[in-house]
Amino acid sequence: MYKLTIKKMGKLHRDFRNRLRTGFFYKTRPVGQDSGEAYVKYKGILTQDVWEDFIARSMTPEFQELSDKNKQAALLNIYPHHMGRSGYALSIPKWKDQGL
């Protein structure tokens, strides 16, 4: 149970960082401009120091290079995953009803 809990916490943490990076850092303003919007929204979770450190790490050339490399690799995937939140457990009965 401990291992499963740690694994789930890691996934949630990665998802949270990704949501911050895409929603508050890249899409809502030009790269490098920070209004502190995420800091205000997640004030109970984030501190100003943690947010500034997060931005600094996301702006490093190494991070940008790795991000670009992974974006290019994702574009090469000819069968991207589009299952959605239901997963196989709910999709298989739907597929059977559709005759797939």
C-alpha positions in Angstrom: 0.0 0.0 0.0 2.9 2.4 0.8 4.5 1.9 -2.7 1.1 2.5 -4.4 0.6 5.7 -2.3 4.0 7.0 -3.1 3.5 6.2 -6.8 0.2 8.1 -6.9 1.6 11.1 -5.0 4.4 11.3 -7.6 1.9 11.2 -10.5 -0.2 13.9 -8.9 2.8 16.1 -8.2 4.0 15.7 -11.9 0.5 16.6 -13.1 0.4 19.6 -10.8 3.7 20.9 -12.1 2.6 20.3 -15.6 -0.6 22.2 -15.1 1.3 25.1 -13.5 3.8 25.2 -16.3 1.3 25.1 -19.2 -1.5 27.1 -17.7 0.2 29.8 -15.8 3.6 30.0 -17.3 3.5 29.3 -21.1 0.0 29.8 -22.4 -1.3 32.8 -20.5 1.7 35.1 -21.0 4.9 35.3 -23.1 7.7 33.2 -21.7 9.5 34.9 -18.8 6.7 37.3 -17.8 5.1 36.3 -14.5 2.2 38.1 -12.9 2.2 35.9 -9.9 -1.3 34.6 -10.8 -0.5 31.0 -9.8 1.1 32.1 -6.6 -2.2 33.9 -5.7 -4.4 31.0 -6.7 -2.3 28.3 -4.9 -1.2 30.5 -2.0 -1.9 27.7 0.5 0.3 25.3 -1.5 3.0 27.5 -3.0 5.2 30.1 -1.4 6.7 33.0 -3.3 10.2 31.4 -3.0 9.0 28.1 -4.4 7.2 29.8 -7.3 10.3 31.9 -8.2 12.4 28.7 -8.0 9.9 26.9 -10.3 10.1 29.7 -12.9 13.9 29.8 -12.7 14.1 26.0 -13.3 11.6 26.2 -16.1 13.6 28.9 -17.9 17.0 27.1 -17.9 18.4 26.3 -21.4 18.7 22.6 -20.3 15.0 22.5 -19.4 14.0 24.2 -22.7 16.2 21.8 -24.7 14.7 18.8 -23.0 11.2 20.1 -23.4 11.7 20.7 -27.1 13.3 17.3 -27.6 10.3 15.6 -25.9 7.8 17.7 -27.9 9.4 16.5 -31.1 9.4 12.9 -29.9 5.6 13.3 -29.1 5.0 14.5 -32.7 6.5 11.4 -34.1 4.0 9.1 -32.3 1.7 7.8 -35.1 -0.7 6.3 -32.5 -1.2 9.0 -29.8 -3.2 8.0 -26.7 -6.7 9.3 -26.7 -8.4 7.0 -24.3 -9.6 9.7 -21.9 -10.4 9.4 -18.2 -12.4 6.2 -18.4 -9.6 3.8 -19.3 -10.1 0.3 -20.5 -12.5 -0.7 -17.7 -15.3 1.6 -19.0 -14.2 1.6 -22.7 -14.4 -2.2 -23.3 -18.2 -2.4 -22.7 -18.8 0.6 -25.0 -16.7 -1.0 -27.7 -18.6 -4.3 -27.4 -21.9 -2.4 -27.7 -20.5 -0.7 -30.9 -19.4 -4.0 -32.3 -15.7 -3.1 -32.2 
